[in-house]
């Protein structure tokens, strides 16, 4: 075990984990690295095909980017590299700008990866990683399911052996396929379905066995031995055995501007997927993930992809699961995978000229099959039925509008629903549990009894411009339901903040109810709310009607006890509103 500089290890995590590396971890890392590499070789070529790129670029994406993430990332098990959604997003971003497979197309893909790298690093420097929270879990479930269908539909032309134009809209893909069905090659279909069956059977038998590699070897041999090319089976053709070479794409302002919207979507979606996977395996293995360092790690990986002729990359769930199951303990497993893929580039790519496109399509179809998570959709419906709305919108919008516009619409709907919940927050009429000083929601606790001549209302959200109208309307409804009440207690235990509109609304409520002969008392007012009330001058007007809790407020109203000024309940530090309620002020 080597010693490492803590400061250097913070900025370059590889220094830290290599300095603490244990010999006992070597066996698991070697096995995991070899296993994931066996998956990466066929998957890399398949995802390159999906992105509209030459097959070897998928292998380039599985070498330098992986090594750079291992150096800068903080996850020990995350398997970074080409993934299906990133490939589809790449294809949709580049399709309007260049013809698929051309040198210009390849150069733009590398430029896209560099822009994505820059956005990752920008988020890291500005500590804006929280922005991925705009992609809520239901939105991701709906978006991923739709993306899986789009990806699957894009591969059916290879599985059927027909020619059809590329599109990111599901309806266009289906229409083009239906128009081309007359040219279906039965032999190609048999090869593709055979590949799917083999991969699924091997996965069911033993997850760590690389079923995709078995399918690649088997189908390639079948093409050679049975002369399937003569029967209409299309193959990938010659794959250059060159190692990835450093090449900086031209940084054209117009091209960067055209790619920027897609790069934003790729960055957010890729980071969200990667950080979610990394956290799962970090929790299982009892260590912490640093989101800021993860942004740097993914930025470095995408920079490597852009500088070495590949396309955007991120962490993949299936390979990460296999990596962990195979025994990965440190990022050395990823370095082993990168080294094996480099070796494969030099040694076996010339042997893959007869690899059927249908087999690569089968690999993609199996990989994206698990992205349609019906079980999680049912779970969302059970836990929070309203969350089905953003999930359904994300699903439909992505299918109809395409990947980029679809996710933008879904994010917009998520934010709109959050705002709608703020505008119509939860509130509760409270009653006393008999024999106690405890007040609870009368709708949830049938035994709770409302106080005679006193209405108690709890507001469960910060009061702001968005919900002041709701608050006034709720109080009006309560007064109509309790016309005999001579006092109203506002329980503010759920109110963490008050903006200017909220303060003005509270002032109007006090005045209007006071004119109507209804006295308003406040209970459980938190420190931040008291700060606003004091700065506005309203605190001096209400301090005699502020209480520790609803019980104290009701007792004061019923018993006509002398009201204790809030400032006397606890000492107030000079220059501040003070800790008027002790622990309640937190």
PyMOL commands that set and color helices and strands:
alter all, ss='L'
color gray80, all
select helices_A, chain A and resi 6-11+13-19+23-50+55-60+64-72+84-95+103-125+129-134+137-160+170-183+186-205+211-226+228-231+253-285+291-307+317-325+332-347+349-352+357-369+374-383+387-401+403-423+468-481+500-515+527-536+539-545+550-559+566-568+582-585
alter helices_A, ss='H'
color red, helices_A
select strands_A, chain A and resi 80-81+314-315+427-433+439-441+448-449+454-459+487-491+519-523+546-547
alter strands_A, ss='S'
color yellow, strands_A
deselect
rebuild
show_as cartoon
